[in-house]
Amino acid sequence: MIFVIDTQNSTRHDVALQYFSECTKFAKIHSPNYEILVLLHKADPDIFNTPSVQQNLKYPLLRANPHD
């Protein structure tokens, strides 16, 4: 499974995580040995030094748990 997170749209992180959860549940049923690739979209190298972007990335990644 490939999942893309828009790092600059923090208002949709909760929606993205809900969808990610639904996708992983589906994948577990239909392909128990699935692999996950998470891509961070719109993340320029210099933008990682910005505190607000660091927080935006930290929040969804900490909450994402595909093994629930």
Secondary structure as the mmCIF struct_conf table of DSSP 4:
data_model
#
loop_
_struct_conf.conf_type_id
_struct_conf.id
_struct_conf.beg_label_comp_id
_struct_conf.beg_label_asym_id
_struct_conf.beg_label_seq_id
_struct_conf.end_label_comp_id
_struct_conf.end_label_asym_id
_struct_conf.end_label_seq_id
STRN STRN1 ILE A 2 ASP A 6
TURN_TY1_P TURN_TY1_P1 THR A 7 GLN A 8
HELX_RH_3T_P HELX_RH_3T_P1 SER A 10 ARG A 12
HELX_RH_AL_P HELX_RH_AL_P1 HIS A 13 HIS A 30
TURN_TY1_P TURN_TY1_P2 PRO A 32 ASN A 33
STRN STRN2 LEU A 37 HIS A 41
TURN_TY1_P TURN_TY1_P3 LYS A 42 LYS A 42
HELX_RH_3T_P HELX_RH_3T_P2 PRO A 45 ASN A 49
BEND BEND1 THR A 50 THR A 50
HELX_RH_AL_P HELX_RH_AL_P2 PRO A 51 ARG A 63
TURN_TY1_P TURN_TY1_P4 PRO A 66 HIS A 67
#
